[in-house]
Amino acid sequence: MPTPTRPPRGNPALAWSALTSRVAWQLRRARVRSTPSVLAEVREHVLLSMPAIPEPSEIEVAADLLILEYLERTRGGRYRGPPQSPALPPVDVTWRRAVEAACDPTVLAVFRLRYGDGAPPAEVLRTCRIDAATLQTVLEGLREVVREEVQARGHPPLSPGAADALLERVAATAGDDCPPAGDLAALAAAPDGRPAAEHVAGCPRCARTVRLLRAGLLTPADLLPPDPWPPATSRISILALHLHPQGRAHLKSLAGALGSCARAVGEDSLLVDPGRGDEWRDRLLQRIRMGLPARDHVRGALAHGPGRWTPRAVLGPVPIRALEASRARTWGEVEGIPLLPDPMPHPPSVARLWTVAILVGLLAGLAGTWLVVGRGTGARWPLDAHADLAGGAVRVRFDVDNRAFVDAWDLGPQGARPILRSTKVADKGALATGEGDFEVVSFRSGVVLVSSGEPLPDLGEILGGLAGPGQDRGAVEDRIRALRPDAGVVVEVRPPVP
């Protein structure tokens, strides 16, 4: 939760309870199950997105848009700025009293139910016992009342469609004289004879709070502000990656390759937590070398500020800042990475002439290209792989049973390092070429591929101690198959430089 950039104005206890009640009410209207963790998370997002904690009436208005923003992030993975509301004049409790004074009992009931509670028309018809034609007449009358109030207060005329938005704001506006949360909790528990009852009858904020307490959607403890006040801030950094329209097909596989530090948002972007080590950077560069996506089909920017990563969403305003900044970058430019690598050259075509095919085959054989087949052990999950050791890299293209788990490691002077560790069958999609098979590239000493019918969490221990060029392929395969007899194994190691 945030520390405001300036001290909060007004009564912090009232601001906190007003915000909490508003969040719980809007979640109820959106048909979202309001658990304590969800309530706390939405409230935290609202506070993180505010430069300061304003008066209760102001915090409620700002909260409505930020709650919608949070729901978009959790429901559809859409990270956009808060929805734009029409330009409305500032509203205080005198507006509501003026509108209510112009209403008869039926119109007042419609006003509070339709605009205050946000009830759908069918519920208003049923509760107020009126027909659809009468409802339309009442609503148009309320719009005319609020237009006259705007004119009487010297504000510019409302834009088309803004009258309903202003009526919603007026109906929900409360004063700053609300009783303490303890009085509301007592009234909710025993409604007769409590001193707050008269105030609650005329205050939309307190009426909502009492209803939420009675429904079990809030507890008295939820309404008490944290101590100390204001609470401490959490700050985050985010790298937003934006994919070109021609590179969007790689969005899901790129997110899978980067792992838990990244999440796909929308149809063309990724949010990455750059503080989660350097492994994501190595994997991003490997995907770009493989052209998945191409270097000129990605761009990225960093942003910093108040926020927090959670399993449901990234809270606060930083994701929007990062996404907007990424769209202002040049293609092929990712902030924090000085230079994106050139793509690996594709193997030459050998389909023109038989003589050319034979010549290229011989040259490829001399360069270290051959068909790799698991040494005859009757593996249940065989790998059909083709290796190319040209260009200073170990490049292995392979195919495998769709039901297999695939782990990929590269070997180097400091030992084996994971490229992909599968916990699900679909994880191998991170290595997909888009042409029906898979590919892995190592710029170190070699590659180890293992396919199996289940995840292999102990593979790191099996490969412990392997380092440097010139490893004996058969010895490495035997080492793995000794513990995993049914696994398919491919080991490709660059010969040591003389």
C-alpha positions as CSV (number, residue, x, y, z in Angstrom):
1,M,0.0,0.0,0.0
2,P,1.2,3.5,-0.7
3,T,2.5,6.3,1.3
4,P,1.0,9.4,-0.2
5,T,3.2,12.1,-1.6
6,R,1.5,14.6,0.7
7,P,-0.4,14.0,4.0
8,P,-4.0,12.8,3.8
9,R,-6.6,15.4,4.3
10,G,-9.6,15.1,6.6
11,N,-10.4,12.1,8.8
12,P,-8.3,9.1,7.9
13,A,-10.7,6.7,9.6
14,L,-13.6,8.0,7.6
15,A,-11.6,8.0,4.4
16,W,-10.6,4.3,5.0
17,S,-14.1,3.1,5.8
18,A,-15.5,5.0,2.9
19,L,-13.0,3.5,0.5
20,T,-13.5,0.0,1.9
21,S,-17.3,0.2,1.7
22,R,-17.1,1.6,-1.9
23,V,-14.8,-1.3,-3.0
24,A,-17.0,-4.0,-1.4
25,W,-20.1,-2.4,-3.0
26,Q,-18.7,-2.2,-6.5
27,L,-17.4,-5.7,-6.3
28,R,-20.9,-6.8,-5.3
29,R,-22.4,-4.9,-8.3
30,A,-19.8,-6.6,-10.6
31,R,-20.8,-10.0,-9.2
32,V,-17.3,-10.6,-7.9
33,R,-17.0,-12.8,-4.8
34,S,-15.5,-10.4,-2.3
35,T,-13.1,-12.5,-0.1
36,P,-10.9,-10.7,2.4
37,S,-7.9,-11.1,0.1
38,V,-9.7,-9.7,-3.0
39,L,-11.1,-6.8,-1.0
40,A,-7.6,-5.9,0.3
41,E,-6.0,-6.3,-3.1
42,V,-8.5,-4.0,-4.9
43,R,-8.3,-1.4,-2.1
44,E,-4.5,-1.5,-2.3
45,H,-4.6,-1.0,-6.1
46,V,-6.8,2.1,-5.6
47,L,-4.4,3.6,-3.1
48,L,-1.3,2.7,-5.1
49,S,-2.8,4.6,-8.0
50,M,-3.5,7.8,-6.1
51,P,-0.8,10.4,-5.5
52,A,-2.5,11.2,-2.2
53,I,-5.4,10.1,0.0
54,P,-8.2,12.7,-0.6
55,E,-11.4,13.5,1.2
56,P,-13.9,10.6,1.5
57,S,-16.2,11.9,-1.2
58,E,-13.3,12.4,-3.6
59,I,-11.8,9.0,-2.9
60,E,-15.1,7.3,-3.7
61,V,-15.3,9.0,-7.1
62,A,-11.7,8.1,-8.0
63,A,-12.2,4.5,-6.7
64,D,-15.0,3.7,-9.0
65,L,-12.8,4.0,-12.1
66,L,-9.8,2.3,-10.5
67,I,-11.9,-0.6,-9.4
68,L,-13.1,-1.1,-13.0
69,E,-9.4,-0.9,-14.1
70,Y,-8.5,-3.7,-11.6
71,L,-11.4,-5.9,-12.8
72,E,-10.2,-5.5,-16.4
73,R,-6.7,-6.7,-15.4
74,T,-7.9,-9.8,-13.5
75,R,-10.8,-10.8,-15.8
76,G,-9.3,-10.4,-19.3
77,G,-5.6,-9.6,-18.8
78,R,-6.3,-6.1,-20.3
79,Y,-4.0,-3.4,-19.0
80,R,-5.4,-0.1,-20.0
81,G,-5.8,3.2,-18.2
82,P,-8.9,3.8,-16.1
83,P,-12.1,4.2,-18.2
84,Q,-12.8,7.7,-19.2
85,S,-15.8,9.3,-17.6
86,P,-17.7,12.3,-19.0
87,A,-16.7,15.7,-17.8
88,L,-18.9,16.4,-14.7
89,P,-19.1,19.4,-12.3
90,P,-17.9,18.9,-8.8
91,V,-20.6,17.4,-6.6
92,D,-21.2,17.7,-2.8
93,V,-24.0,16.5,-0.5
94,T,-26.1,19.6,-1.3
95,W,-26.7,18.3,-4.8
96,R,-28.3,15.1,-3.5
97,R,-30.5,17.0,-1.1
98,A,-31.7,19.3,-3.9
99,V,-32.6,16.4,-6.2
100,E,-34.3,14.5,-3.4
101,A,-36.3,17.6,-2.4
102,A,-37.8,17.6,-6.0
103,C,-38.9,13.9,-5.7
104,D,-42.2,12.4,-4.6
105,P,-41.9,9.0,-2.8
106,T,-42.0,6.9,-6.0
107,V,-39.5,9.1,-7.8
108,L,-37.2,9.1,-4.7
109,A,-37.3,5.3,-4.5
110,V,-36.4,5.0,-8.2
111,F,-33.6,7.6,-7.8
112,R,-32.0,5.7,-4.9
113,L,-32.5,2.3,-6.4
114,R,-31.5,2.9,-10.0
115,Y,-28.8,5.5,-9.5
116,G,-27.7,4.9,-5.9
117,D,-27.7,1.1,-5.9
118,G,-27.2,0.6,-9.7
119,A,-30.1,-1.8,-9.8
120,P,-31.1,-3.0,-13.3
121,P,-34.4,-1.8,-14.7
122,A,-36.2,-5.1,-14.1
123,E,-35.4,-4.9,-10.4
124,V,-36.6,-1.3,-10.2
125,L,-39.9,-2.2,-11.9
126,R,-40.4,-5.1,-9.5
127,T,-39.4,-3.3,-6.3
128,C,-41.2,0.0,-7.1
129,R,-44.3,-1.7,-8.7
130,I,-44.4,0.5,-11.8
131,D,-44.5,-0.3,-15.5
132,A,-41.8,0.3,-18.0
133,A,-43.5,3.5,-19.5
134,T,-43.7,5.0,-16.0
135,L,-40.1,4.2,-15.3
136,Q,-38.9,5.9,-18.5
137,T,-41.0,9.0,-17.5
138,V,-39.5,9.1,-14.0
139,L,-35.9,8.7,-15.3
140,E,-36.4,11.5,-17.9
141,G,-37.8,13.7,-15.1
142,L,-34.8,13.1,-12.9
143,R,-32.5,14.0,-15.8
144,E,-34.3,17.2,-16.3
145,V,-34.0,18.0,-12.5
146,V,-30.3,17.5,-12.6
147,R,-29.9,19.6,-15.8
148,E,-31.7,22.4,-14.1
149,E,-29.5,22.1,-11.0
150,V,-26.4,22.3,-13.2
151,Q,-27.8,25.5,-14.8
152,A,-28.8,27.0,-11.5
153,R,-25.2,26.5,-10.1
154,G,-23.7,28.2,-13.1
155,H,-21.9,25.2,-14.7
156,P,-21.7,24.6,-18.5
157,P,-24.5,22.4,-19.9
158,L,-24.0,18.7,-19.7
159,S,-22.8,16.8,-22.8
160,P,-25.2,14.2,-24.3
161,G,-25.5,11.1,-22.1
162,A,-23.8,12.8,-19.1
163,A,-27.0,13.3,-17.1
164,D,-27.2,9.6,-16.0
165,A,-23.5,9.7,-14.9
166,L,-24.1,12.8,-12.9
167,L,-27.2,11.3,-11.3
168,E,-25.2,8.2,-10.3
169,R,-22.5,10.4,-8.7
170,V,-25.2,12.6,-6.9
171,A,-27.1,9.6,-5.6
172,A,-23.9,8.1,-4.1
173,T,-22.6,11.4,-2.5
174,A,-22.4,11.5,1.2
175,G,-21.3,14.2,3.7
176,D,-18.3,14.1,5.9
177,D,-20.3,13.8,9.2
178,C,-20.6,10.0,9.1
179,P,-20.5,8.2,12.5
180,P,-17.6,6.0,13.5
181,A,-17.3,2.5,12.1
182,G,-18.1,1.0,15.5
183,D,-21.5,2.7,15.6
184,L,-22.3,1.3,12.1
185,A,-21.3,-2.2,13.1
186,A,-23.4,-2.0,16.2
187,L,-26.4,-0.8,14.2
188,A,-25.9,-3.6,11.7
189,A,-25.8,-6.2,14.6
190,A,-28.8,-4.7,16.5
191,P,-30.8,-2.3,14.3
192,D,-33.3,-1.1,16.9
193,G,-32.6,1.9,19.1
194,R,-29.1,2.8,17.9
195,P,-28.2,6.5,17.7
196,A,-26.8,6.1,14.1
197,A,-30.1,4.8,12.7
198,E,-31.5,8.2,11.7
199,H,-28.2,9.2,10.0
200,V,-28.0,5.9,8.1
201,A,-31.5,6.4,6.7
202,G,-30.4,9.5,4.9
203,C,-26.8,8.7,4.0
204,P,-26.1,6.5,1.0
205,R,-22.5,5.7,2.2
206,C,-23.5,4.5,5.6
207,A,-26.6,2.7,4.3
208,R,-24.5,0.7,1.9
209,T,-22.0,-0.1,4.7
210,V,-24.7,-1.4,7.0
211,R,-26.2,-3.5,4.3
212,L,-22.7,-5.0,3.5
213,L,-22.1,-5.7,7.2
214,R,-25.4,-7.5,7.5
215,A,-24.8,-9.5,4.4
216,G,-21.4,-10.6,5.7
217,L,-19.5,-8.9,2.8
218,L,-17.7,-6.7,5.3
219,T,-16.6,-7.1,8.9
220,P,-16.1,-4.3,11.5
221,A,-12.4,-5.0,11.3
222,D,-12.4,-4.2,7.6
223,L,-13.5,-0.6,8.4
224,L,-10.6,0.2,10.8
225,P,-7.6,2.0,9.2
226,P,-4.2,0.4,9.6
227,D,-1.8,1.5,12.3
228,P,0.5,3.3,11.6
229,W,-1.3,5.6,9.1
230,P,-0.5,6.1,6.3
231,P,0.8,2.6,5.6
232,A,4.2,1.9,3.9
233,T,4.7,2.0,0.1
234,S,5.9,-0.9,-2.0
235,R,7.7,0.0,-5.2
236,I,8.3,-2.1,-8.4
237,S,10.1,-2.0,-11.7
238,I,8.4,-3.4,-14.9
239,L,9.8,-4.1,-18.3
240,A,7.0,-3.9,-21.0
241,L,7.7,-5.8,-24.2
242,H,5.6,-4.9,-27.2
243,L,5.4,-7.3,-30.2
244,H,5.0,-6.1,-33.8
245,P,1.9,-7.4,-35.6
246,Q,4.1,-9.8,-37.5
247,G,5.5,-11.1,-34.3
248,R,2.3,-11.5,-32.2
249,A,2.1,-15.2,-33.0
250,H,5.1,-15.8,-30.7
251,L,3.5,-14.0,-27.6
252,K,2.4,-17.1,-25.7
253,S,5.5,-19.1,-26.4
254,L,7.7,-16.2,-25.4
255,A,5.8,-15.8,-22.2
256,G,6.2,-19.5,-21.5
257,A,9.9,-19.3,-22.3
258,L,10.5,-16.4,-19.9
259,G,8.7,-18.2,-17.1
260,S,7.0,-17.0,-13.9
261,C,8.6,-13.5,-14.1
262,A,6.5,-12.6,-17.2
263,R,2.8,-12.5,-18.0
264,A,1.1,-11.8,-21.3
265,V,-1.3,-8.8,-21.4
266,G,-3.6,-8.1,-24.2
267,E,-2.8,-9.5,-27.7
268,D,0.7,-8.0,-28.2
269,S,2.5,-7.3,-24.9
270,L,4.4,-8.8,-22.0
271,L,5.1,-7.5,-18.6
272,V,8.4,-8.7,-17.1
273,D,9.7,-8.4,-13.6
274,P,13.4,-7.5,-14.2
275,G,14.3,-8.0,-10.6
276,R,13.8,-11.8,-10.8
277,G,17.4,-12.6,-11.8
278,D,19.0,-12.7,-15.3
279,E,17.7,-16.0,-16.6
280,W,14.7,-14.2,-18.3
281,R,17.2,-12.0,-20.2
282,D,19.2,-15.0,-21.5
283,R,16.0,-16.7,-22.6
284,L,14.7,-13.6,-24.4
285,L,18.0,-13.2,-26.3
286,Q,17.9,-16.9,-27.3
287,R,14.4,-16.5,-28.6
288,I,15.4,-13.4,-30.6
289,R,18.5,-15.3,-32.1
290,M,16.0,-18.0,-33.2
291,G,13.7,-15.4,-34.7
292,L,10.9,-16.1,-32.3
293,P,10.2,-13.2,-32.5
294,A,12.6,-11.4,-34.9
295,R,14.8,-8.7,-33.5
296,D,12.9,-6.0,-35.4
297,H,9.5,-7.3,-34.2
298,V,10.0,-6.4,-30.5
299,R,10.6,-3.3,-28.4
300,G,10.5,-2.6,-24.7
301,A,10.7,0.0,-22.0
302,L,11.2,0.2,-18.2
303,A,9.0,2.0,-15.7
304,H,9.3,2.3,-11.9
305,G,6.9,3.4,-9.2
306,P,4.4,2.3,-6.6
307,G,3.0,-1.2,-7.2
308,R,3.0,-4.9,-6.4
309,W,3.0,-8.2,-8.3
310,T,0.3,-10.6,-7.2
311,P,-1.0,-13.9,-8.6
312,R,-4.1,-12.1,-9.9
313,A,-2.6,-8.9,-11.4
314,V,0.1,-6.3,-11.2
315,L,-1.2,-3.5,-9.0
316,G,-0.7,0.2,-9.3
317,P,-0.1,2.6,-12.2
318,V,3.4,1.3,-13.3
319,P,2.1,-1.3,-15.9
320,I,0.3,1.4,-17.9
321,R,3.4,3.7,-17.8
322,A,5.6,0.9,-19.0
323,L,3.2,-0.2,-21.8
324,E,2.8,3.4,-23.0
325,A,6.6,3.9,-23.0
326,S,7.2,0.7,-24.9
327,R,5.0,1.9,-27.8
328,A,7.2,5.0,-28.1
329,R,10.4,3.0,-28.6
330,T,12.0,2.1,-31.9
331,W,11.5,-1.5,-33.1
332,G,14.5,-3.6,-32.1
333,E,15.2,-1.5,-29.0
334,V,14.6,-2.9,-25.5
335,E,15.6,-0.6,-22.6
336,G,18.2,-2.2,-20.4
337,I,19.6,-4.4,-23.1
338,P,22.3,-2.5,-25.1
339,L,22.0,-4.4,-28.3
340,L,19.7,-7.2,-29.4
341,P,21.5,-10.1,-31.2
342,D,21.3,-10.8,-34.9
343,P,19.3,-13.9,-35.9
344,M,20.9,-17.2,-36.5
345,P,21.3,-18.0,-40.2
346,H,18.9,-20.6,-41.5
347,P,20.3,-23.9,-42.9
348,P,20.8,-23.6,-46.7
349,S,18.3,-25.2,-49.1
350,V,19.3,-28.5,-50.7
351,A,16.3,-29.1,-52.9
352,R,17.5,-27.8,-56.3
353,L,19.8,-30.4,-57.7
354,W,20.9,-33.9,-56.6
355,T,24.5,-33.0,-57.0
356,V,24.2,-29.9,-54.9
357,A,22.3,-31.9,-52.3
358,I,25.1,-34.5,-52.1
359,L,27.8,-31.7,-51.9
360,V,26.0,-29.8,-49.2
361,G,25.4,-33.1,-47.3
362,L,29.1,-33.9,-47.4
363,L,30.0,-30.4,-46.3
364,A,27.4,-30.5,-43.5
365,G,28.9,-33.8,-42.4
366,L,32.3,-32.3,-42.2
367,A,31.0,-29.3,-40.3
368,G,29.4,-31.6,-37.7
369,T,25.8,-32.0,-39.1
370,W,24.4,-35.5,-38.7
371,L,21.3,-37.4,-37.7
372,V,21.1,-38.0,-34.0
373,V,19.2,-41.0,-32.8
374,G,19.0,-42.2,-29.2
375,R,21.4,-45.1,-28.6
376,G,19.4,-48.3,-28.8
377,T,17.9,-48.7,-25.4
378,G,14.3,-49.0,-26.3
379,A,13.4,-45.6,-24.9
380,R,9.6,-45.1,-24.6
381,W,9.9,-41.3,-25.5
382,P,12.4,-41.2,-28.4
383,L,13.7,-37.9,-29.8
384,D,14.2,-37.5,-33.5
385,A,16.8,-34.7,-33.7
386,H,19.1,-33.1,-36.2
387,A,22.1,-31.1,-35.0
388,D,24.1,-28.3,-36.7
389,L,27.4,-27.2,-35.1
390,A,28.2,-24.5,-37.7
391,G,28.5,-20.8,-36.9
392,G,29.9,-21.2,-33.4
393,A,26.7,-22.5,-31.9
394,V,25.1,-25.9,-31.1
395,R,21.7,-25.9,-32.9
396,V,19.4,-28.9,-32.4
397,R,16.1,-29.2,-34.2
398,F,13.9,-32.1,-33.0
399,D,10.5,-33.7,-32.9
400,V,9.0,-35.7,-30.1
401,D,5.7,-37.3,-29.0
402,N,3.1,-34.7,-28.2
403,R,2.5,-36.4,-24.7
404,A,6.2,-36.1,-23.7
405,F,7.8,-33.7,-21.2
406,V,10.9,-32.1,-22.6
407,D,13.9,-30.7,-20.6
408,A,16.7,-28.8,-22.4
409,W,20.0,-28.0,-20.8
410,D,23.2,-26.4,-22.2
411,L,26.7,-27.3,-21.1
412,G,29.4,-24.8,-20.5
413,P,32.7,-24.3,-18.5
414,Q,30.7,-23.7,-15.3
415,G,28.5,-26.8,-15.7
416,A,25.0,-27.5,-16.9
417,R,22.4,-24.8,-17.0
418,P,18.6,-25.2,-17.8
419,I,17.1,-23.8,-21.0
420,L,13.7,-25.4,-20.4
421,R,12.4,-27.4,-17.4
422,S,9.0,-28.8,-18.1
423,T,6.4,-29.2,-15.4
424,K,3.6,-29.5,-18.0
425,V,3.4,-31.3,-21.3
426,A,2.6,-27.9,-23.0
427,D,5.8,-26.3,-21.7
428,K,7.8,-27.6,-24.6
429,G,5.8,-25.1,-26.8
430,A,8.4,-22.5,-25.7
431,L,10.8,-24.2,-28.1
432,A,8.3,-24.5,-31.0
433,T,9.5,-23.3,-34.4
434,G,6.1,-22.7,-35.8
435,E,6.7,-25.4,-38.4
436,G,5.6,-28.5,-36.5
437,D,8.8,-29.2,-34.6
438,F,11.1,-27.7,-32.0
439,E,14.5,-26.1,-31.8
440,V,17.1,-25.2,-29.1
441,V,20.3,-23.3,-29.6
442,S,23.3,-23.0,-27.2
443,F,26.2,-20.7,-27.6
444,R,28.1,-22.6,-24.9
445,S,29.7,-26.0,-25.2
446,G,26.7,-28.3,-25.9
447,V,23.1,-29.3,-25.5
448,V,21.4,-32.0,-23.6
449,L,17.8,-32.9,-24.5
450,V,15.7,-35.4,-22.4
451,S,12.1,-36.5,-23.1
452,S,10.1,-38.5,-20.7
453,G,6.5,-39.3,-19.6
454,E,6.7,-37.2,-16.5
455,P,8.6,-34.1,-15.1
456,L,12.2,-34.7,-14.2
457,P,13.0,-32.5,-11.1
458,D,16.1,-34.5,-10.4
459,L,17.7,-33.9,-13.8
460,G,19.9,-31.1,-12.4
461,E,21.5,-33.5,-10.0
462,I,22.0,-36.1,-12.7
463,L,23.9,-33.5,-14.8
464,G,25.9,-32.1,-11.9
465,G,29.6,-31.8,-12.6
466,L,29.3,-31.8,-16.4
467,A,31.3,-28.9,-17.8
468,G,33.5,-27.8,-20.7
469,P,33.8,-28.9,-24.3
470,G,34.8,-32.3,-25.4
471,Q,32.4,-34.2,-23.1
472,D,31.9,-37.8,-24.1
473,R,28.3,-38.0,-25.5
474,G,27.9,-41.6,-24.7
475,A,29.0,-41.2,-21.1
476,V,26.5,-38.4,-20.6
477,E,23.6,-40.4,-22.1
478,D,24.5,-43.4,-20.0
479,R,24.5,-41.3,-16.9
480,I,21.0,-40.1,-17.5
481,R,19.6,-43.5,-18.6
482,A,21.0,-45.2,-15.5
483,L,18.4,-43.3,-13.5
484,R,15.8,-42.8,-16.3
485,P,15.8,-46.0,-18.5
486,D,12.7,-45.0,-20.4
487,A,13.8,-41.5,-21.3
488,G,14.8,-40.3,-24.8
489,V,18.2,-38.6,-24.6
490,V,20.1,-36.5,-27.1
491,V,23.5,-35.0,-26.3
492,E,25.3,-32.7,-28.7
493,V,28.8,-31.3,-27.7
494,R,31.1,-29.1,-29.7
495,P,34.5,-30.7,-30.2
496,P,37.2,-28.9,-28.2
497,V,39.2,-26.3,-30.1
498,P,42.8,-27.7,-30.8
